[in-house]
Amino acid sequence: MPHNLFSIFSQPLKPPLFEPGEPRFWDDPYISKSMLEAHLNQTHDGASRKNAEIEKTVCHLVTSGFLKTGDRVLDLGCGPGLYSSRLCFEGMKVTGIDLSRRSIDYARAQAERDGHDIDYICADFFNIDYEGIFDAVLQVYGEICTFSDEKRDMLLSLVRRALKDDGIFIFDVSTRELRMREGLKNRWYFSEGGFWRPGRHFVLEEGFDYPENDTWLNQYIIVDEDGTVKVYRLWLHDYSLEIISRILEKNGFKVEQAWNSLSGELYSKGGDWIAIAARKAQ
Ligand SMILES: C[S@@+](CC[C@H](N)C(=O)[O-])C[C@H]1O[C@@H](n2cnc3c(N)ncnc32)[C@H](O)[C@@H]1O
């Protein structure tokens, strides 16, 4: 339902847990352009980690033996293919899936330029239908944190099905510690054009905490010059190692290794991130 300022003010201030915002965010024609710029930007980690960290991550996953030359790897939410292209360079056969047409177009163009044979697919990863063909599934930058428990379990079941019998799922989740350090954002501003819109618009940024669910909402209300109001929501469910291990076990995985980062920082409690390699259990 389209919003106007009246409908926004008549809603409760704090949205119910995991209530969706605008359906088009990652694949919005304008926002996806800003997002691609953010993925490639080397001055911040807003959408993807910087190249040096990606390089370290791939080296770590290869030297630790979790990813090997010849492996078939599925990169879920591959964005512009920053990891997929590195994995292909290491001799893996990679399939990258992302919702953003703009990111997939960029990834395909890079692969063509570099002579990389990578299967990039523009699709919703909730629609994948692979059975027992991948040695590894990769999902980087806390993507699993953005889903409700129900959707997360649905994704875990699709990942499990896509993996070979001894396949490995490699991913990372944010922790409550990161959230506490970043703090709730509450601010508003007028813009002459920026991340959300090319022209003049108003942005109201709000943060909501749901501590009983270890969940956090970053909400962005955008008002265009013609009065159109759109509400974008980024939900973030944080995890501890104990909780994510239990969830993985319930969904047919066993944690084989945990770190504080996918680049191999040794695990200790209290870090901002938890990176996990979880083996498909029989
Ligand atoms: C935070 S970015 C991370 C991108 C990439 N993994 C990286 O670290 O460079 C999340 C990515 O997931 C994609 N995405 C989000 N939901 C998706 C879905 N349901 N199906 C496919 N891709 C999705 C977005 O388009 C975006 O490229």
Ligand as a Chemical Component Dictionary entry (heavy atoms), coordinates in Angstrom:
data_LIG
# 
_chem_comp.id                   LIG 
_chem_comp.type                 NON-POLYMER 
_chem_comp.pdbx_formal_charge   0 
_chem_comp.three_letter_code    LIG 
# 
loop_
_chem_comp_atom.comp_id 
_chem_comp_atom.atom_id 
_chem_comp_atom.alt_atom_id 
_chem_comp_atom.type_symbol 
_chem_comp_atom.charge 
_chem_comp_atom.model_Cartn_x 
_chem_comp_atom.model_Cartn_y 
_chem_comp_atom.model_Cartn_z 
_chem_comp_atom.pdbx_ordinal 
LIG C1  C1  C 0  25.478 -6.984  1.905  1  
LIG S1  S1  S 1  25.464 -7.432  0.211  2  
LIG C2  C2  C 0  26.832 -8.533  0.147  3  
LIG C3  C3  C 0  27.309 -8.838  -1.250 4  
LIG C4  C4  C 0  28.502 -9.809  -1.342 5  
LIG N1  N1  N 0  28.226 -11.058 -0.654 6  
LIG C5  C5  C 0  29.731 -9.163  -0.785 7  
LIG O1  O1  O 0  30.022 -9.369  0.411  8  
LIG O2  O2  O -1 30.399 -8.444  -1.545 9  
LIG C6  C6  C 0  24.058 -8.519  0.117  10 
LIG C7  C7  C 0  23.767 -8.988  -1.304 11 
LIG O3  O3  O 0  22.693 -9.942  -1.248 12 
LIG C8  C8  C 0  21.808 -9.699  -2.326 13 
LIG N2  N2  N 0  20.500 -10.231 -1.934 14 
LIG C9  C9  C 0  19.723 -9.846  -0.891 15 
LIG N3  N3  N 0  18.614 -10.612 -0.817 16 
LIG C10 C10 C 0  18.704 -11.496 -1.850 17 
LIG C11 C11 C 0  17.855 -12.546 -2.313 18 
LIG N4  N4  N 0  16.713 -12.831 -1.689 19 
LIG N5  N5  N 0  18.241 -13.258 -3.390 20 
LIG C12 C12 C 0  19.413 -12.971 -4.042 21 
LIG N6  N6  N 0  20.250 -11.987 -3.637 22 
LIG C13 C13 C 0  19.900 -11.262 -2.561 23 
LIG C14 C14 C 0  21.842 -8.194  -2.528 24 
LIG O4  O4  O 0  21.437 -7.808  -3.813 25 
LIG C15 C15 C 0  23.310 -7.893  -2.239 26 
LIG O5  O5  O 0  24.076 -7.946  -3.413 27 
# 
loop_
_chem_comp_bond.comp_id 
_chem_comp_bond.atom_id_1 
_chem_comp_bond.atom_id_2 
_chem_comp_bond.value_order 
_chem_comp_bond.pdbx_ordinal 
LIG C1  S1  SING 1  
LIG S1  C2  SING 2  
LIG S1  C6  SING 3  
LIG C2  C3  SING 4  
LIG C3  C4  SING 5  
LIG C4  N1  SING 6  
LIG C4  C5  SING 7  
LIG C5  O1  DOUB 8  
LIG C5  O2  SING 9  
LIG C6  C7  SING 10 
LIG C7  O3  SING 11 
LIG C7  C15 SING 12 
LIG O3  C8  SING 13 
LIG C8  N2  SING 14 
LIG C8  C14 SING 15 
LIG N2  C9  SING 16 
LIG N2  C13 SING 17 
LIG C9  N3  DOUB 18 
LIG N3  C10 SING 19 
LIG C10 C11 SING 20 
LIG C10 C13 DOUB 21 
LIG C11 N4  SING 22 
LIG C11 N5  DOUB 23 
LIG N5  C12 SING 24 
LIG C12 N6  DOUB 25 
LIG N6  C13 SING 26 
LIG C14 O4  SING 27 
LIG C14 C15 SING 28 
LIG C15 O5  SING 29 
# 
